[in-house]
Amino acid sequence: MQKFSKIFPRFKISTKLVLAFLGMGVIPFILLGSYSVISMSSTLEGQALEQLQFQIKSTGRDIRAFLGNIEHDLFYLKSSASLQRLADLTGTDSPENPFGLPDMEKARLEVEKEFLRFSQGKRNFYQIRYLDMTGREIVRLNHDDSGVHVVPKVQLQDKGGRYYFKEAVALKADEIYVSPMDLNIEWGLVEIPQRPVIRYASPVLNSRGGKVGILIINIFAEPIFEIISGVPEKADSFLIDRKGLYLYQSSATSTAHYFKNQSIHDDYSQQIVSDILHNSSGLTNTIHHILVYSRILKSSHSDDWWTMIIAVPNKIVFASSNRLKRIWLSALTALILLGAFSSIVSARHFIKPIFALTKGADRIAGGAFDHHIKVETNDELEDLARHFNNMAHQLKETQERLQHWNLELKNEVEKRTKRLELSEATLKIENQKLDDIVSSIGAELCLIDFKKNIVWANKILTDRYDGESSVVGQTCYKIFNERSDPCPECCSEICFSERTGHSAVISCSNGNKDRRFFQLVATPVMNIENEVDHLLELRLDITDSVLTERMLEKQQAEKLHLESQVEMAAGVIHEVAKPLSAIKTTLQVLEEETLSEKYLDYLNGIEDKINQLSEFLKTFSIYARPKTLDLQLCRIEEIIEQVLLLIRPDAERRGVRICENYSQQTELPEVKLDSIQIQQVLYNIITNAFEAMPDGGTVTISADNLREPVFGLQLTISDTGTGISEDDVNKIFKPFYSTKADGAGLGLSIVRQIMYRHGGNITVENNLEKGTSFILTLPVQS
């Protein structure tokens, strides 16, 4: 029991009651219900599988009955009187003219009439033929959409080369040959429209017992397919031969097919195929289907067979079982919800008095002994509340007696302590003054002997170095600088030798290994013989002040430098722009004069240089006096497309491929920015990438969301160029620094300036073998 309580140490009583109620109500239902559902599900699934096996065997019997009728019809026609007369006459004439004798022709016509009368109503018959022993057709009837027709003698064919005739000739008197299911061939070609057929053949004997011909009935395969297709709804049906080739396929989701020249080996595992081909009937399963199969003999006189397969989805076969499981789960859910509701209501009724007792105990613990707990439950809890109130009353009386005794004891103690206070007043006051002085200093304070050992340290110092035991008894140079020998220019050494105080600003490493700055004041402590035996050292941490002062100095220097750049830029632009304009105007006037071609070339060269200088002044003006940002919500994809629209012709000319890779997980947010200036940033970086790939390459532009350290957008522009040297990487953002002979050195400086003014940043990742990547980050308002 003790171990069980440790498993749930933080569960409230109400939670334990709810769990207990649910356990008593739900667990038996789960156990009994699970057993019942499993048993009933097993029964339902077994019945469903038995139904499938019964259905496929019933379908197989229907097909076998259909084929048995064909055999019966074959024997009936074979034993007809007209065919027997024709058989007796066959062979009495010469082979060159088998229909020359009048009696034989008359007998042949009688056979045609007999076959025609028999074929009426036989819609499954396609052809009835009687062939002599050479394979020549003697009598033939065809069945088409308009009915049964006798084929004229001139259209009769020689079938001596066909495989089924050769097989039938070798039969004994009462044997039947059943051909494979295939397409009918007439005059050497597959008959159109294509319809699968099966041929039943048997030899015809004359009255003397000699074989004189072969009777063949061709039947349509569609009736067999119709029987097979009558499978359960949403199921697939197949008919295969003994080699596993599909003869017919019917799917619940597609039209039927036959002779697809596919094998069952292509669709199922070797084990499943082996079971189907080597067993007469059975049942097997795949991941998604139940396969039921049964073998169908093509003839009672033959051991050849087909196998019919029905594939039913598992969810159809086990629908009743699954429905029962869903009902049980719904009932279980309802029981859990009802049990939870009932247990919560009961627990609240039980817990409410306990809450009242807890609240009352807190008030009494706070001194409110007059508090009265009211519980009316007519059970043990009401008795507990009554005893609790009696206890509170007794505690009140005890408290009053204790207060009276305490007052008397206090008066007696005060009398006795006054004597001690008078004798110790002076010492106490002095000690208090010393403690106040040491505590109010706010700095590290320690006492060091002449061996550089720390013999005493205040709380500020010991707290910094993990307690008094880690400081007292150690040398100062080991504690403060982690040295094994005294520090050069040691302040304590100066104080001991000169017997005077010393002050200095020093830097050293503390226990956390970082460099700190201290204002150190060391004062010698004299003994009664007026000799220096200890040194009182005060150490004030001024690291923040030193670093702040250095940072302010650096910021002030940068500010003065920037102001001087702006002032110089304004002066340069003002002083150079006007003379350039005047010079350019004068050149344009001179160009209109009649000058020699030599001087015109000079003037053109001067004008080009002036134009280059003007462009430099424009760029320099943008850097020195940046335009005010026109911030608007924009989509970065649209800005990128506007830039690519301008540079794609140049990229194609240079043989550069541009790839865009945007975030596929989430939509890129809108960003508040100046679209014109951001276009300038992208244009400068991408064109620089073009110049870094003189032989062509790939520029990849990626955009993705940022979550850390702030919510924002990150653009990465990468090239496959030659990269940037290590010396140039740290200088490319500086003004007037350029790796190009004709560059002004302001492009990337302006890029970084624009990114900083947007609250963003730009960094570069460089690889001399793989190229350069510029990473731009822009903040996004959440």
PyMOL commands that set and color helices and strands:
alter all, ss='L'
color gray80, all
select helices_A, chain A and resi 2-7+13-78+81-89+102-119+153-155+163-169+222-229+264-266+270-278+314-317+319-365+380-440+459-464+468-470+476-481+491-498+543-592+597-624+636-654+675-691+726-729+747-757
alter helices_A, ss='H'
color red, helices_A
select strands_A, chain A and resi 125-132+137-144+147-150+177-178+182-183+185-186+189-190+196-205+211-220+236-240+246-251+254-258+281-285+289-297+305-313+444-449+454-457+502-509+515-526+532-541+632-634+656-662+671-673+697-706+712-719+761-767+771-779
alter strands_A, ss='S'
color yellow, strands_A
deselect
rebuild
show_as cartoon
